[in-house]
Amino acid sequence: MTANSELIPVEEWGRVRGFKNLFRKESRAWWRTRRWWINAIIWPIILCGLLANMLFVPTIANLATDAEIARTGNLTAHIMSMGINVFFEFGITALAIGVVILSQDVIIGEIQNGMAEWLLSKPVTCQAYLLAKLAANLIPVLILLIGLPAALAYSLLSIRSGTLFPAADFLKAVGVMTLHTLFYLFLALMLGTFFNRRAAILSISLGSVMGGPLLGGFIKPLLSITPWALPKIASLTASGLSVPVEIGITPIIATALWCSVFIVAALAKFKNAEF
């Protein structure tokens, strides 16, 4: 009885007090509901369905012109190139849209229903609240939205080529895909601390995903400081091709820096927020 009536202390650093409990709470929203298996089914279908169609449907091969086949070396190489382009260029864009939709309500929803104010009235710090949200959503995104489709895509490419697809190039491309996805996850979470309307988060984030590459086509320097060139970089990397000098690795470095800026900005804004 004595043991049951005593509170069990949790050892945590003061600035992230409450992180463990909040992380468990947020993780349950993914792993103890049907959300995890729905995403585990949907994303491999979305990202790998079209890839499988490009690789194995004979009518796709029949559409290839002699010039296209000559440029890649043979018909199989041409089909592989088309499949890689579809998986990485289309897939990265689809993932960015998906992660924005999945995360746009993470903070705003709790602010509007009063849950955020109630939690922060407890011995919970703002840093712990935001970092728990970030970590609990980051893990399923990495596993379900990126890891599972990437593993299936690698298997499909290896089957079509008749040998193991070059793993190093593929993993580098998946790394670029991951960075692009994290950019929009962090962006959506940060915007949730600045705005109290979902429309603002969706318009800014989705505007960047879909309109950014078009804008970068007109204003080339923007491609060096945004993630808008990453889909092309991933596609070229997976194909074993060199990235054009005018693009280089600058977009990768810039995107990583933006991710850090988003986290710092979100923490600073949320710390001073009034509910």
C-alpha positions in Angstrom: 0.0 0.0 0.0 2.8 2.4 0.9 4.5 1.7 -2.4 1.3 2.2 -4.4 0.6 5.5 -2.7 4.0 7.1 -3.4 4.7 9.0 -6.6 7.6 7.7 -8.7 10.0 10.5 -9.6 11.1 10.9 -13.2 14.7 12.1 -13.7 14.7 14.7 -16.5 16.7 17.7 -17.5 14.8 20.8 -16.3 14.5 22.4 -19.7 12.8 19.3 -21.2 10.7 18.5 -18.1 7.7 16.4 -19.2 9.3 15.2 -22.5 9.1 11.4 -21.7 5.4 11.5 -20.8 4.5 13.7 -23.7 6.5 11.6 -26.1 4.6 8.5 -25.0 1.3 10.3 -25.4 2.2 11.5 -28.9 3.5 8.1 -30.0 0.3 6.4 -29.0 -1.5 8.6 -31.5 0.5 6.7 -34.2 1.3 3.3 -32.9 -1.9 2.4 -30.9 -4.4 3.5 -33.5 -5.0 2.4 -37.1 -3.0 5.4 -38.3 0.2 3.5 -38.5 -1.0 0.6 -40.6 -3.0 2.9 -42.9 0.1 4.8 -43.7 2.1 1.6 -43.9 -0.2 0.5 -46.7 -0.9 3.8 -48.5 2.6 5.1 -49.0 4.2 2.0 -50.5 1.3 1.9 -52.9 1.5 5.6 -53.8 5.3 5.7 -54.2 5.9 2.2 -55.6 2.7 1.5 -57.6 3.7 3.8 -60.4 7.3 2.6 -60.2 6.2 -1.0 -60.7 4.0 0.1 -63.6 7.0 1.8 -65.3 9.3 -1.2 -64.7 7.1 -4.2 -65.5 4.2 -3.1 -67.8 5.2 -3.9 -71.4 3.3 -1.0 -72.9 5.7 1.4 -71.1 8.6 -0.1 -72.9 6.9 0.1 -76.2 6.6 3.9 -75.9 10.4 4.3 -75.8 11.9 5.9 -78.9 15.1 4.7 -80.5 16.8 8.0 -79.5 15.8 7.5 -75.8 17.1 3.9 -75.8 20.3 5.0 -77.5 20.9 7.7 -74.9 20.7 5.3 -72.0 22.4 2.4 -73.7 19.6 -0.2 -73.9 15.9 -0.7 -73.3 16.4 -2.0 -69.8 18.5 0.9 -68.8 16.0 3.3 -70.3 13.1 1.7 -68.3 15.2 1.7 -65.1 16.0 5.4 -65.6 12.3 6.2 -66.1 11.4 4.3 -63.0 14.0 6.0 -60.9 12.8 9.4 -62.1 9.3 8.6 -61.2 10.1 7.2 -57.7 12.3 10.1 -56.6 11.0 13.1 -58.4 7.3 12.3 -58.1 7.7 10.4 -54.8 9.6 13.2 -53.0 6.9 15.7 -54.0 4.1 13.3 -52.9 5.9 12.8 -49.5 6.2 16.5 -48.9 2.5 17.0 -49.5 1.6 14.0 -47.3 3.8 15.1 -44.4 2.3 18.6 -44.4 -1.2 17.2 -44.3 -0.3 14.8 -41.5 1.4 17.4 -39.4 -0.6 20.6 -40.1 -2.9 19.9 -37.2 -0.4 18.6 -34.6 0.0 21.9 -32.7 -2.9 24.1 -33.9 -5.5 21.4 -32.9 -4.3 21.3 -29.3 -4.1 25.1 -29.1 -7.6 25.5 -30.3 -9.1 22.9 -28.0 -7.2 24.1 -25.0 -5.0 21.0 -24.6 -1.8 22.9 -25.1 -2.6 25.4 -22.5 -3.6 22.7 -20.0 -0.4 20.7 -20.6 1.8 23.7 -20.2 0.1 24.6 -16.9 1.5 21.4 -15.6 5.3 20.9 -14.8 6.0 20.7 -18.6 8.3 23.1 -20.5 7.6 24.5 -23.9 10.8 22.9 -25.2 9.6 19.5 -24.0 6.2 20.0 -25.6 7.5 20.9 -29.0 10.4 18.4 -29.0 8.0 15.6 -28.0 5.7 16.5 -30.9 8.7 16.6 -33.3 10.3 13.3 -32.2 7.0 11.4 -32.0 6.0 12.4 -35.5 9.5 12.1 -36.9 9.9 8.4 -36.1 6.8 7.1 -38.0 7.6 9.4 -40.9 11.0 7.9 -41.3 9.8 4.3 -40.9 6.4 4.3 -42.7 6.6 7.1 -45.2 10.2 6.7 -46.3 11.7 3.4 -45.0 9.0 1.0 -46.2 8.6 2.5 -49.7 12.3 2.8 -50.2 12.9 -0.8 -49.3 10.2 -1.9 -51.7 11.5 0.3 -54.4 15.0 -1.1 -54.1 13.6 -4.6 -54.4 11.6 -3.7 -57.5 14.6 -2.1 -59.1 16.8 -5.1 -58.3 14.3 -7.5 -59.7 13.9 -5.5 -63.0 17.7 -5.2 -63.5 18.3 -8.9 -62.7 20.9 -8.0 -60.1 21.2 -6.0 -56.9 20.7 -2.3 -57.7 23.8 -0.2 -56.6 23.0 0.3 -52.9 25.3 3.2 -52.2 23.8 5.5 -54.9 20.3 4.4 -53.8 20.9 5.1 -50.1 22.4 8.6 -50.9 19.2 9.4 -52.9 17.0 8.2 -50.1 19.0 10.5 -47.8 18.2 13.4 -50.0 14.5 12.3 -50.0 14.6 12.2 -46.2 16.1 15.7 -45.9 13.4 17.1 -48.2 10.7 15.4 -46.2 12.1 16.7 -42.9 12.2 20.2 -44.3 8.4 20.2 -44.8 7.7 18.4 -41.5 9.7 21.0 -39.6 8.2 23.8 -41.6 4.6 22.7 -40.9 5.3 22.3 -37.2 7.0 25.8 -37.0 4.1 27.4 -38.9 1.8 25.9 -36.3 3.4 28.0 -33.6 3.1 31.2 -35.7 -0.5 30.9 -37.1 -3.8 29.8 -35.6 -5.4 28.8 -38.9 -4.7 25.6 -40.8 -5.2 27.5 -44.1 -2.1 29.5 -43.5 0.0 26.4 -42.8 -1.3 24.6 -45.9 -1.1 27.5 -48.3 2.6 28.3 -47.3 3.8 24.7 -47.2 2.0 23.4 -50.2 2.7 26.6 -52.1 6.4 25.8 -51.6 6.1 22.2 -52.5 4.2 22.7 -55.8 5.0 26.3 -56.8 8.6 26.5 -55.6 10.2 24.5 -58.4 8.3 26.6 -60.9 9.5 29.8 -59.3 13.1 28.3 -59.1 12.9 27.7 -62.9 12.5 31.5 -63.4 14.8 32.6 -60.6 17.7 30.1 -60.7 19.6 31.4 -57.6 16.6 30.3 -55.5 17.4 26.7 -56.3 20.6 27.0 -54.3 19.0 28.1 -51.1 15.8 26.1 -51.1 14.9 22.3 -51.2 13.3 22.8 -54.6 16.3 21.2 -56.5 16.4 18.1 -54.2 14.1 15.9 -56.2 16.3 16.3 -59.3 19.4 15.7 -57.2 18.0 12.5 -55.7 17.0 11.2 -59.1 20.5 11.9 -60.6 22.2 10.4 -57.6 20.2 7.2 -57.7 21.0 6.8 -61.4 24.7 7.1 -60.7 24.9 10.4 -62.6 26.7 13.5 -61.5 24.8 16.5 -60.3 25.3 19.6 -62.6 27.9 22.0 -61.3 25.3 24.9 -61.3 23.3 22.9 -58.7 26.0 21.2 -56.7 25.4 20.3 -53.0 24.5 23.8 -52.0 20.7 23.0 -51.9 21.4 20.1 -49.5 23.4 22.2 -47.1 20.8 25.0 -47.3 18.0 22.7 -46.6 19.7 21.2 -43.5 20.3 24.8 -42.3 16.6 25.7 -42.9 15.6 22.7 -40.8 17.7 23.9 -37.9 16.2 27.5 -38.3 12.7 26.1 -38.2 13.3 24.3 -34.9 14.9 27.3 -33.3 12.2 29.6 -34.5 9.4 27.3 -33.3 11.0 27.0 -29.9 11.5 30.8 -29.6 8.0 31.6 -30.8 6.2 29.0 -28.6 8.1 30.0 -25.5 6.6 33.5 -25.7 3.2 32.4 -26.9 0.1 33.4 -25.0 -3.0 31.1 -25.0 
